[in-house]
Amino acid sequence: MSDSPAPLADPHLLFDIADGRRDLVILGSTGSIGTQAIDLVLRNPDRFRVTALSAAGGRTALLAEQAHRLRVSTVAVADPGAVPALREALRERYWAGEPLPEILAGPDAAATVAASDCHTVLNGITGSIGLAPTLAALKAGRTLALANKESLIVGGPLVKALAAPGQIIPVDSEHAALFQALAAGKRADVRKLVVTASGGPFRGRTREELADVTREQALSHPTWAMGPVITINSATLVNKGLEVIEAHLLYDIPFDRIEVVVHPQSYVHSMVEFTDGSTLAQATPPDMGGPIAIGLGWPERVPDAAPAFDWSKASTWEFFPLDTEAFPSVGLARHVGTLGSTAPAVFNAANEECVDAFLAGQLPFNGIMDTVTAVVSEHGTPAPGTPLSVADVLEAETWARARARELSAKVTAEARA
């Protein structure tokens, strides 16, 4: 293990750490991660300053309000059609004669601001569309606070080729936990990583009992408040499969030394087991404030970024093995992660399409993983050592999305027949 390359995320290797207030760019500012990050910034104006924001463009009023409160110089939206509404919303909030932020629009807008002059880029975009901004930030030499796990998963070799050791700081609660626990020991002394999973809303159910679950039931997560896609991914445990791939890429730990354990309370966010038998766990009540603060402020900690435990009150912390029959997603993720090349991109893209179909009432819950498994199987095994390009990723995703839609429609048609 000592001869393997330095990991992308390493608390011992700090990339471009500067003193004083940090200039930030926040991508996905109107989403769950983005809004919580902005709240942290507004509570800590002596530590952080936001220079640019990006969003999809569907919530222009919120985006304009964020831009005004933070006094950013640039606002980017992926949807050019949102520009008129955004400009009007900005005018409503700025005084007459006060200069408005520059507006960038289009599919490359987020990547443009990701490469702009700043210290840290927080990528809080959901989905593989976050790949281009991730690559742009790394190429520009920015510290990358990465909440967009999909960009690393689908573009692993591309990200690893650009990232300097320690340039990426993970923002997922699980990977921020591993990041902090790893700071306590030497990399050569790590025996395994233990990634915790809440088990989602359907923990304890059999596959047969999952057949008729509803959209509303799947969106009712017991411990976390997240966006709909991530919430469904938590219900299927696809999210945990993606995190296993992410842990492998971030920390350069083999898949057979990354374990998933179910922890319903979501207090312990992940653990590192060392060769002497010690296990270090990072624990807080379920809240993303802490991981976001680690991403933006490391190696310094931000006081009161998240709630702490009240140790005067009794509590019970439980751990259970993963039910791989009811939730086959983690095993499939390990498989595509081992295959590498475009296989993870196919897995992720097919899942995104199937989640959309489930949320639209066009696919049963078990149909999500059944369809993803079929698409991955049809994709086949990439040739060993095949180089990967952005074009390869996009082509694989396009095929996987189209095939997943075809198979989903077939399932719907059969169900209605």
C-alpha positions in Angstrom: 0.0 0.0 0.0 2.9 2.4 0.7 3.9 2.1 -3.0 0.5 3.1 -4.3 -0.1 6.7 -5.5 -1.1 9.5 -3.1 -4.9 9.6 -2.6 -7.0 12.3 -4.2 -8.3 13.2 -0.7 -5.7 13.2 2.0 -5.9 15.2 5.2 -2.1 15.1 5.5 -1.6 16.7 2.0 -3.1 20.2 2.0 -3.3 21.8 -1.4 -3.0 25.6 -1.8 -4.1 26.5 1.8 -4.1 30.3 2.2 -4.5 32.5 5.2 -7.3 34.9 5.7 -10.8 35.0 4.2 -11.3 32.4 1.4 -12.9 33.3 -1.9 -15.4 30.6 -2.9 -17.4 29.6 -5.9 -20.6 27.7 -5.1 -22.0 25.4 -7.9 -25.6 24.2 -7.4 -26.3 27.1 -5.1 -30.1 26.7 -5.0 -29.9 23.0 -4.1 -29.7 21.4 -0.7 -25.9 21.5 -0.4 -25.7 25.0 -1.9 -28.2 26.6 0.4 -26.6 25.1 3.5 -23.2 26.3 2.3 -24.5 29.8 1.9 -26.0 29.8 5.3 -22.6 28.8 6.7 -20.9 31.6 4.8 -23.4 34.2 6.0 -22.7 33.1 9.6 -19.0 33.4 9.0 -18.3 36.5 7.0 -14.8 36.8 8.5 -13.8 33.4 7.0 -15.5 33.2 3.6 -16.5 35.3 0.7 -18.5 34.0 -2.3 -17.5 35.4 -5.7 -19.7 33.4 -8.0 -22.8 31.2 -8.0 -24.2 28.7 -10.4 -27.5 26.9 -10.6 -29.7 25.1 -13.1 -32.0 28.1 -13.5 -35.3 26.8 -12.2 -35.3 28.9 -9.0 -34.4 32.4 -10.3 -35.9 34.3 -7.3 -33.8 32.3 -4.8 -30.7 32.6 -7.0 -31.1 36.4 -7.2 -31.6 36.7 -3.5 -28.4 34.7 -2.9 -26.5 36.8 -5.3 -27.7 40.0 -3.7 -27.0 38.9 -0.1 -23.5 37.6 -1.0 -22.7 40.5 -3.4 -21.2 38.1 -6.0 -19.7 39.3 -9.2 -21.0 36.5 -11.4 -24.1 34.3 -11.6 -24.3 31.3 -13.9 -27.4 29.4 -15.1 -27.4 26.2 -17.2 -30.7 27.2 -18.8 -30.4 30.2 -21.2 -34.1 30.5 -21.1 -33.9 31.5 -17.4 -31.9 34.6 -18.1 -34.8 37.1 -18.5 -36.4 36.0 -15.3 -33.1 36.0 -13.5 -32.2 39.5 -14.7 -35.6 40.8 -13.6 -35.3 39.2 -10.2 -31.9 40.8 -9.8 -33.2 44.2 -10.7 -35.9 43.9 -8.1 -33.3 43.4 -5.4 -30.6 45.9 -6.4 -30.8 49.7 -5.9 -31.2 51.8 -9.0 -27.8 52.4 -10.6 -26.2 49.6 -8.6 -24.3 47.3 -10.9 -25.8 43.8 -11.4 -23.7 40.7 -11.4 -22.5 39.4 -14.7 -24.8 36.6 -16.0 -23.4 33.6 -17.8 -25.8 31.1 -19.3 -25.6 27.7 -21.1 -24.3 24.2 -20.5 -20.7 25.5 -20.0 -21.5 28.3 -17.6 -20.9 26.3 -14.4 -17.5 25.1 -15.8 -16.6 28.7 -16.6 -17.2 30.0 -13.1 -15.5 26.8 -11.6 -12.3 28.0 -13.3 -12.6 31.6 -12.2 -10.3 33.3 -9.7 -11.1 31.8 -6.2 -9.6 29.6 -3.5 -12.2 26.8 -3.3 -14.9 25.6 -5.6 -17.8 23.8 -3.9 -19.4 21.5 -6.4 -22.9 20.8 -5.1 -24.4 20.0 -8.5 -26.5 16.8 -8.6 -25.7 14.2 -11.3 -23.0 13.6 -13.8 -23.4 17.0 -15.4 -21.1 18.0 -12.6 -18.1 16.4 -14.4 -17.2 19.3 -16.6 -17.1 21.8 -13.7 -15.1 19.4 -11.6 -12.5 19.0 -14.3 -12.5 22.8 -14.9 -11.8 23.5 -11.2 -9.0 21.0 -11.0 -7.4 22.2 -14.2 -7.5 25.8 -12.9 -5.7 24.7 -9.7 -8.6 25.3 -7.3 -9.2 23.4 -4.2 -12.3 21.3 -4.9 -14.8 20.7 -2.1 -16.6 17.8 -3.8 -20.3 17.1 -3.0 -20.9 15.9 -6.6 -19.9 12.3 -6.2 -21.1 11.5 -9.7 -18.4 13.5 -11.4 -15.7 11.4 -9.7 -17.5 8.1 -10.3 -18.2 8.6 -14.0 -14.9 10.3 -14.8 -12.6 8.6 -12.3 -9.5 8.3 -14.5 -10.0 11.8 -15.9 -10.3 13.4 -12.4 -7.3 11.4 -11.1 -5.2 12.6 -14.1 -5.9 16.3 -13.2 -6.1 16.3 -9.4 -3.0 17.1 -7.4 -2.6 15.0 -4.2 -4.9 16.4 -1.6 -6.5 18.9 -4.0 -10.0 17.3 -3.4 -11.8 17.6 0.0 -14.9 15.5 0.1 -18.2 16.9 1.3 -20.3 13.8 1.5 -20.9 13.0 5.1 -19.4 9.6 4.8 -16.3 10.7 3.0 -15.8 13.7 5.2 -15.9 11.3 8.1 -13.3 9.0 6.5 -11.2 12.1 5.7 -11.2 13.2 9.3 -10.6 9.7 10.7 -7.7 9.1 8.3 -6.0 12.2 9.7 -5.4 10.2 12.9 -3.1 7.6 11.4 -0.7 6.7 8.7 -2.0 5.5 5.4 0.0 2.3 5.5 -1.7 1.4 8.8 -5.2 1.5 7.4 -6.8 -2.0 7.3 -10.2 -1.1 5.9 -12.8 1.6 5.5 -16.3 1.1 7.0 -19.0 3.2 5.2 -22.2 3.5 7.2 -25.7 3.5 5.7 -28.9 4.5 7.4 -30.7 1.7 5.6 -33.2 4.2 4.2 -36.9 4.0 4.8 -37.2 0.3 3.9 -34.6 -1.2 6.2 -35.6 -4.7 7.2 -38.0 -5.3 4.3 -37.5 -8.2 1.9 -37.4 -7.8 -1.9 -40.9 -9.1 -2.1 -42.1 -6.5 0.4 -40.5 -3.7 -1.7 -42.5 -4.5 -4.8 -45.4 -2.1 -4.1 -43.7 0.7 -2.2 -44.9 4.2 -3.3 -43.1 7.3 -4.3 -44.2 9.0 -1.1 -42.9 6.2 1.0 -39.5 6.2 -0.8 -39.2 9.9 -0.3 -39.7 9.7 3.5 -36.1 9.3 4.7 -35.9 8.5 8.4 -32.9 10.6 9.3 -31.8 12.9 6.4 -33.5 15.8 4.5 -32.2 15.6 0.9 -33.3 16.3 -2.6 -35.6 13.7 -4.4 -32.9 11.9 -6.5 -30.5 11.4 -3.5 -33.4 10.4 -1.3 -34.5 7.7 -3.8 -30.9 6.6 -4.1 -30.8 6.2 -0.4 -33.9 4.1 -0.5 -32.4 1.7 -3.0 -29.0 2.0 -1.4 -27.6 3.0 -4.8 -26.2 6.1 -3.0 -24.1 3.7 -0.8 -22.9 1.9 -3.9 -21.8 5.1 -5.4 -20.0 6.0 -2.2 -18.1 2.7 -2.2 -16.8 3.6 -5.6 -16.0 7.2 -4.5 -14.1 5.9 -1.4 -12.0 3.6 -3.6 -11.1 6.5 -5.9 -10.6 9.1 -3.2 -8.5 7.1 -0.8 -6.9 4.5 -3.1 -8.2 1.6 -1.0 -9.1 -1.7 -2.8 -12.8 -2.6 -3.0 -12.3 -5.7 -0.9 -11.2 -3.5 2.0 -14.3 -1.2 1.9 -17.2 -2.4 3.9 -20.8 -1.2 4.2 -22.6 -1.5 7.5 -26.2 -0.3 8.3 -26.5 2.2 11.1 -30.1 3.4 11.4 -29.4 6.4 13.7 -27.0 8.0 11.2 -24.8 9.3 14.1 -21.6 7.5 13.0 -20.9 8.8 9.5 -18.1 6.3 8.7 -15.1 4.6 10.3 -11.5 3.6 9.6 -10.1 0.4 11.0 -6.4 0.3 11.5 -4.0 -2.6 11.5 -3.6 -2.6 15.3 -7.3 -3.3 15.7 -8.3 0.3 16.6 -11.4 1.7 14.8 -11.9 5.5 14.7 -15.4 6.7 14.0 -16.5 10.3 13.2 -19.9 11.1 14.7 -22.4 14.0 14.9 -26.2 14.2 14.7 -27.4 13.9 11.1 -26.6 17.4 9.6 -24.6 18.4 6.5 -23.2 21.6 8.2 -20.2 19.8 9.5 -19.1 18.1 6.2 -19.7 21.4 4.3 -17.5 23.3 6.8 -14.8 20.7 6.4 -14.9 21.1 2.7 -14.7 24.9 2.8 -12.4 25.4 5.8 -10.0 22.5 6.2 -7.5 22.3 7.9 -9.3 24.8 10.2 -12.6 24.0 11.8 -15.6 26.3 11.7 -17.1 26.8 15.2 -20.7 25.6 15.6 -20.9 24.5 12.0 -23.2 21.7 13.1 -25.0 20.5 16.3 -23.2 18.4 18.8 -24.4 15.5 20.9 -25.9 16.1 24.3 -23.9 13.3 26.2 -26.0 13.8 29.3 -28.9 12.0 27.5 -29.1 8.3 26.9 -29.1 7.0 23.3 -28.7 3.7 21.5 -26.5 3.2 18.5 -27.1 0.1 16.4 -25.2 -1.6 13.6 -26.4 -4.3 11.2 -25.1 -6.2 8.2 -26.2 -5.1 4.8 -29.0 -7.2 3.2 -27.5 -7.7 -0.2 -30.5 -9.7 -1.5 -33.1 -6.9 -0.9 -30.6 -4.2 -1.8 -28.3 -5.5 -4.6 -27.1 -2.0 -5.6 -23.9 -2.1 -3.5 -22.7 -5.3 -5.1 -23.5 -4.0 -8.5 -21.6 -0.8 -7.8 -18.5 -2.8 -6.7 -18.8 -4.8 -9.9 -18.9 -1.7 -12.2 -16.2 0.0 -10.1 -13.9 -3.0 -10.6 -14.6 -2.9 -14.3 -13.8 0.7 -14.5 -13.7 2.7 -17.8 -17.3 3.6 -18.9 -19.0 1.0 -16.7 -19.6 3.4 -13.7 -20.9 6.0 -16.1 -23.4 3.5 -17.5 -24.5 2.4 -14.0 -25.0 6.0 -12.8 -26.8 7.2 -16.0 -29.1 4.3 -16.1 -30.0 4.8 -12.4 -30.7 8.5 -12.9 -33.2 7.6 -15.7 -34.8 4.9 -13.7 -35.2 7.2 -10.6 -36.9 9.7 -12.9 -39.2 7.0 -14.2 -40.0 5.8 -10.6 -40.8 9.4 -9.4 -43.1 9.8 -12.5 -45.0 6.7 -11.6 -43.7 4.8 -14.6 -41.5 2.2 -13.0 -42.0 0.1 -9.8 -39.4 0.4 -7.0 -37.7 -2.9 -7.6 -37.7 -2.1 -11.3 -35.1 0.6 -10.7 -32.3 -1.9 -9.9 -33.7 -4.6 -12.2 -33.4 -2.1 -15.1 -30.0 -0.7 -14.1 -28.7 -4.3 -13.8 -29.9 -5.1 -17.3 -28.4 -2.0 -18.8 -25.0 -2.7 -17.1 -25.1 -6.3 -18.4 -25.8 -5.2 -21.9 -23.0 -2.7 -21.8 -20.5 -5.5 -21.3 -17.0 -5.5 -20.0 -14.6 -2.7 -21.2 -11.2 -3.9 -22.5 -8.6 -3.7 -19.8 -6.4 -0.6 -20.0 -8.8 1.2 -22.3 -8.1 5.0 -22.0 -11.1 7.1 -21.1 -12.1 10.5 -22.5 -14.9 12.9 -21.8 -16.4 11.9 -25.1 -16.4 8.3 -24.1 -18.2 9.1 -20.9 -20.8 11.2 -22.7 -21.4 8.5 -25.4 -21.7 5.8 -22.7 -24.2 7.9 -20.7 -26.3 8.7 -23.8 -26.5 5.0 -24.7 -27.3 4.0 -21.1 -30.0 6.7 -20.7 -31.7 5.7 -23.9 -31.6 2.0 -23.1 -32.9 2.5 -19.6 -35.8 4.5 -21.0 -36.6 1.7 -23.4 -36.5 -0.9 -20.8 -38.5 1.2 -18.3 -41.2 1.8 -21.0 -41.3 -1.9 -21.6 -41.9 -2.7 -17.9 -44.7 0.0 -17.8 -46.3 -1.4 -20.9 -46.3 -5.0 -19.6 -47.7 -3.8 -16.3 -50.6 -2.1 -18.0 -51.3 -5.0 -20.4 
